[in-house]
Amino acid sequence: MAARLPKSSEAVMIQTSDVTYRCTWGDVEWLEMPDGTMVADDRGELVAHVDEGKIVALVEDASASSASAASSKVLTSNPPTTATIDQD
C-alpha cells in the first residue's frame, strides 16, 4: 500500500477486470469505474479502490490537515473523461 495519495498531476494506473487505464490522479474522480476497480500509484502501490460506485482512498492525503485526513476517504465520482488505455 502507498504511503500517501498521489499529487493531482502524478500518474496512476486504474485496473478493472477488463482493462488497465493510465491517467493522472486528478483525472480519477472524473472516470466511471465498476466496483472492485483498483487504483495504484506509479510504483504499483495501491492507493484506492471503487466500492458502491465511489472511489475510496486507502491512504492519507499528505496535503490535507491532520483533522481532515482519514485512512479511508470516499471521493466523489463525476462523469467520465478520456484516458490512455494500456492493453496487453
JONOR-V351653 format. One record per residue. N is the residue number from 1. RES is the residue in three letters. PHI is phi in degrees with one decimal (none if undefined). PSI is psi in degrees with one decimal (none if undefined). OMEGA is omega in whole degrees, -180 to 180 (* if undefined). Layout:
# JONOR-V351653
{{N	RES	PHI	PSI	OMEGA} {N	RES	PHI	PSI	OMEGA}}
This chain:
# JONOR-V351653
{{1	MET	none	142.6	-179} {2	ALA	-66.8	157.0	179} {3	ALA	-81.6	-22.7	-177} {4	ARG	-156.1	165.8	173} {5	LEU	-73.5	146.1	177} {6	PRO	-66.4	158.1	171} {7	LYS	-70.8	157.6	-175} {8	SER	-58.9	-26.3	-179} {9	SER	-90.2	-5.8	-178} {10	GLU	-81.3	143.7	-179} {11	ALA	-72.9	143.2	173} {12	VAL	-134.8	161.6	176} {13	MET	-113.8	132.0	179} {14	ILE	-111.6	117.6	-177} {15	GLN	-108.3	113.3	172} {16	THR	-101.2	-178.7	178} {17	SER	-70.1	-18.8	-177} {18	ASP	-108.6	-37.4	-173} {19	VAL	-142.0	165.7	173} {20	THR	-119.4	128.4	178} {21	TYR	-106.3	147.8	171} {22	ARG	-120.6	125.3	178} {23	CYS	-155.4	-174.1	176} {24	THR	-91.1	158.1	178} {25	TRP	-59.4	-35.0	179} {26	GLY	-64.0	-26.0	179} {27	ASP	-82.9	-17.7	-174} {28	VAL	-56.4	-42.8	-177} {29	GLU	-64.6	-17.0	-179} {30	TRP	-89.1	-10.6	-176} {31	LEU	-90.7	141.6	170} {32	GLU	-89.9	123.3	-177} {33	MET	-132.1	143.6	180} {34	PRO	-72.9	156.7	175} {35	ASP	-54.9	143.7	-179} {36	GLY	92.1	-8.7	178} {37	THR	-63.5	139.1	180} {38	MET	-112.4	142.7	177} {39	VAL	-119.9	125.4	-180} {40	ALA	-122.2	152.6	177} {41	ASP	-78.4	-176.3	-176} {42	ASP	-67.8	-11.3	175} {43	ARG	-96.5	1.0	180} {44	GLY	85.6	10.0	-180} {45	GLU	-89.5	135.3	-176} {46	LEU	-64.9	131.5	177} {47	VAL	-121.0	-24.7	-177} {48	ALA	-162.6	166.7	173} {49	HIS	-146.3	169.1	180} {50	VAL	-106.6	129.0	180} {51	ASP	-137.0	124.7	-179} {52	GLU	52.8	40.7	177} {53	GLY	77.7	4.3	-179} {54	LYS	-117.4	144.7	176} {55	ILE	-81.6	124.1	-179} {56	VAL	-112.8	112.5	178} {57	ALA	-71.8	135.9	-178} {58	LEU	-102.8	-2.6	179} {59	VAL	-132.6	164.3	-179} {60	GLU	-75.4	150.9	174} {61	ASP	-86.4	108.9	-176} {62	ALA	-63.1	-22.2	-179} {63	SER	-86.3	-11.7	-179} {64	ALA	-85.8	157.2	176} {65	SER	-69.3	156.4	-178} {66	SER	-62.9	-26.0	179} {67	ALA	-71.0	-31.2	-177} {68	SER	-101.1	-14.6	180} {69	ALA	-79.7	135.3	178} {70	ALA	-134.1	157.4	-178} {71	SER	-73.4	-18.2	178} {72	SER	-138.5	102.5	-175} {73	LYS	-116.1	131.6	177} {74	VAL	-90.1	126.0	178} {75	LEU	-102.4	145.6	179} {76	THR	-76.1	153.4	179} {77	SER	-114.6	137.9	-178} {78	ASN	-119.5	-179.5	-180} {79	PRO	-55.9	152.5	-175} {80	PRO	-70.7	158.4	174} {81	THR	-133.0	-179.9	-180} {82	THR	-83.3	153.6	178} {83	ALA	-149.9	158.6	176} {84	THR	-76.8	133.7	-180} {85	ILE	-109.5	123.6	175} {86	ASP	-97.8	118.2	179} {87	GLN	-119.6	135.7	179} {88	ASP	-94.6	none	*}}
